[in-house]
Amino acid sequence: MATRRIGIIMNGVTGRMGMNQHLIRSIIAIREQGGVKLPDGDVLMPDPILVGRNAQKIEALARAHGITRWSTDLESCLRNQEDEIYFDAQTTKQRYESVSAAIRAGKHIYCEKPTATDTQEALALAVQARQAGIKHGVVQDKLFLPGLLKLKRVIDSGFFGRILSVRGEFGYWVFEGDWQPGQRPSWNYRQEDGGGIIVDMVCHWRYVLANLFGEVQALSCLGATHIPERVDEQGQPYASTADDAAYATFELAGGIIAHFNSSWCVRVYRDELLSIQVDGTHGSAVAGLRECKVQSRVNTPKAVWNPDIPNPIDFYANWQDVPDNAIFENAFKVQWEMFLKHVACDTPFPWDLLAGARGVQVAELGLRSWQERRWVDVPDLAAELS
Ligand SMILES: NC(=O)c1ccc[n+]([C@@H]2O[C@H](COP(=O)([O-])OP(=O)(O)OC[C@H]3O[C@@H](n4cnc5c(N)ncnc54)[C@H](O)[C@@H]3O)[C@@H](O)[C@H]2O)c1
């Protein structure tokens, strides 16, 4: 058994996602567990170099986690032949330029979603990656959440019969920043900085729907900016120029209808921050981030509309938990391990820059649907690649 080093240039790791999910809970966790076991018995050990704009911040971050390599010079990092992978978790607006430069330098690419702020750039990255012959992947973390993995198991078992509809409820209250600090970075609420919940969340819903239920063929989306002014990290008021809620309906290949409400202006009265209900002819399920409950046709109580009497049925009572039956690891780490194996051993990894571009495309068409107040069809982007 040999240990094989794999060098990863990690950019944007002083941010929320880059630091917590990708650096600490994925790459450092993988190093601490002794690397990733490969099919041939070898072990792959990630060796990150942290890149950022602020030397003090990036050095402190590296030091805090026992990482010896850090830099403020992306260009020279990209010239280092010893580091094969470029990872990007910068704000969405910075992604195109850095990922494109990394592709030109021959690096394999792994990056956060959205891969760009518009379809043209997202598709251009997929084209450049294909032409360069490098390996590429995009974060699609929701697929690896325990609740959604259990939901996938329920789907694969045939439990639902014919699936009719999917309804997703996502969101929580993001403080405005005046009397309590906002718990998301302020750029999320400024369109000019790549913000907006449609760009942010609709690309998640696209891959969840495509991987579990069917590719999105058309959508109708109504966005809103419910909170017109917020207060930023420096205590300065700013105008919210981006949407902070989206109400979107999707038609899927195969005829399933899906609807997702996404909002940073909603108070939570549900078990988890994301709840996805699936109704089928033979059964239904409600999946969250960690849990999944099912109700089969034989457990379905007969509901009768009568508001004149107190409700006689406890509607929560006839649902059953889907058991874990497995140990679930951090969703980002699971996908990182799959990508590293893909680079090292060519194991399959379908969530590439084309998949990322499809997500950006559906989000962009969501914005268009809202602007033009109409249903919009989703053309197949694969045709653009050939
Ligand atoms: N997969 C998910 O569930 C998920 C969740 C949230 C965010 N994201 C995505 O991850 C990316 C980062 O989001 P975040 O919430 O960590 O943001 P953040 O603001 O916390 O971090 C942004 C990072 O980009 C760096 N950066 C480089 N150039 C910058 C510039 N000119 N302006 C501002 N920052 C710059 C910052 O230094 C920081 O390291 C975004 O693309 C976002 O859409 C993904």
The ligand as an SDF file (V2000), in Angstrom:
LIG
                    3D

 44 48  0  0  0  0  0  0  0  0999 V2000
  -22.9170   24.6070   -2.0530 N   0  0  0  0  0  0  0  0  0  0  0  0
  -23.6110   25.3730   -1.2510 C   0  0  0  0  0  0  0  0  0  0  0  0
  -24.5260   24.9480   -0.5710 O   0  0  0  0  0  0  0  0  0  0  0  0
  -23.2690   26.8380   -1.1410 C   0  0  0  0  0  0  0  0  0  0  0  0
  -23.7770   27.5830   -0.0600 C   0  0  0  0  0  0  0  0  0  0  0  0
  -23.4360   28.9360    0.0340 C   0  0  0  0  0  0  0  0  0  0  0  0
  -22.6290   29.5130   -0.9240 C   0  0  0  0  0  0  0  0  0  0  0  0
  -22.1910   28.7760   -1.9710 N   0  0  0  0  0  0  0  0  0  0  0  0
  -21.3280   29.3830   -3.0050 C   0  0  0  0  0  0  0  0  0  0  0  0
  -19.9920   29.4420   -2.5160 O   0  0  0  0  0  0  0  0  0  0  0  0
  -19.3510   30.6410   -2.9750 C   0  0  0  0  0  0  0  0  0  0  0  0
  -18.8100   31.4200   -1.7630 C   0  0  0  0  0  0  0  0  0  0  0  0
  -19.8870   31.7740   -0.9340 O   0  0  0  0  0  0  0  0  0  0  0  0
  -19.6530   32.1660    0.6060 P   0  0  0  0  0  0  0  0  0  0  0  0
  -20.9850   32.2300    1.2180 O   0  0  0  0  0  0  0  0  0  0  0  0
  -18.5980   31.2950    1.1880 O   0  0  0  0  0  0  0  0  0  0  0  0
  -19.0750   33.6530    0.4490 O   0  0  0  0  0  0  0  0  0  0  0  0
  -18.0430   34.4490    1.3680 P   0  0  0  0  0  0  0  0  0  0  0  0
  -18.2940   35.8800    1.0880 O   0  0  0  0  0  0  0  0  0  0  0  0
  -18.1200   33.9690    2.7930 O   0  0  0  0  0  0  0  0  0  0  0  0
  -16.6080   34.0130    0.8300 O   0  0  0  0  0  0  0  0  0  0  0  0
  -16.1310   34.4630   -0.4150 C   0  0  0  0  0  0  0  0  0  0  0  0
  -14.6560   34.1020   -0.6180 C   0  0  0  0  0  0  0  0  0  0  0  0
  -14.2430   34.6590   -1.8730 O   0  0  0  0  0  0  0  0  0  0  0  0
  -13.1020   35.4820   -1.6620 C   0  0  0  0  0  0  0  0  0  0  0  0
  -13.0360   36.5670   -2.6550 N   0  0  0  0  0  0  0  0  0  0  0  0
  -12.1420   36.6210   -3.6610 C   0  0  0  0  0  0  0  0  0  0  0  0
  -12.3200   37.7310   -4.3730 N   0  0  0  0  0  0  0  0  0  0  0  0
  -13.3520   38.3940   -3.8370 C   0  0  0  0  0  0  0  0  0  0  0  0
  -13.9890   39.6250   -4.1370 C   0  0  0  0  0  0  0  0  0  0  0  0
  -13.5780   40.4080   -5.1470 N   0  0  0  0  0  0  0  0  0  0  0  0
  -15.0420   39.9850   -3.3820 N   0  0  0  0  0  0  0  0  0  0  0  0
  -15.4590   39.2150   -2.3390 C   0  0  0  0  0  0  0  0  0  0  0  0
  -14.8740   38.0170   -2.0010 N   0  0  0  0  0  0  0  0  0  0  0  0
  -13.8320   37.6360   -2.7470 C   0  0  0  0  0  0  0  0  0  0  0  0
  -13.2210   35.9550   -0.2180 C   0  0  0  0  0  0  0  0  0  0  0  0
  -11.9770   36.3740    0.2660 O   0  0  0  0  0  0  0  0  0  0  0  0
  -13.7290   34.6800    0.4600 C   0  0  0  0  0  0  0  0  0  0  0  0
  -12.6610   33.7840    0.6830 O   0  0  0  0  0  0  0  0  0  0  0  0
  -20.4000   31.4010   -3.7740 C   0  0  0  0  0  0  0  0  0  0  0  0
  -20.2260   31.1350   -5.1380 O   0  0  0  0  0  0  0  0  0  0  0  0
  -21.7160   30.8090   -3.3120 C   0  0  0  0  0  0  0  0  0  0  0  0
  -22.7180   30.8630   -4.3000 O   0  0  0  0  0  0  0  0  0  0  0  0
  -22.4790   27.4580   -2.0770 C   0  0  0  0  0  0  0  0  0  0  0  0
  1  2  1  0
  2  3  2  0
  2  4  1  0
  4  5  1  0
  4 44  2  0
  5  6  2  0
  6  7  1  0
  7  8  2  0
  8  9  1  0
  8 44  1  0
  9 10  1  0
  9 42  1  0
 10 11  1  0
 11 12  1  0
 11 40  1  0
 12 13  1  0
 13 14  1  0
 14 15  2  0
 14 16  1  0
 14 17  1  0
 17 18  1  0
 18 19  2  0
 18 20  1  0
 18 21  1  0
 21 22  1  0
 22 23  1  0
 23 24  1  0
 23 38  1  0
 24 25  1  0
 25 26  1  0
 25 36  1  0
 26 27  1  0
 26 35  1  0
 27 28  2  0
 28 29  1  0
 29 30  1  0
 29 35  2  0
 30 31  1  0
 30 32  2  0
 32 33  1  0
 33 34  2  0
 34 35  1  0
 36 37  1  0
 36 38  1  0
 38 39  1  0
 40 41  1  0
 40 42  1  0
 42 43  1  0
M  CHG  2   8   1  16  -1
M  END
$$$$
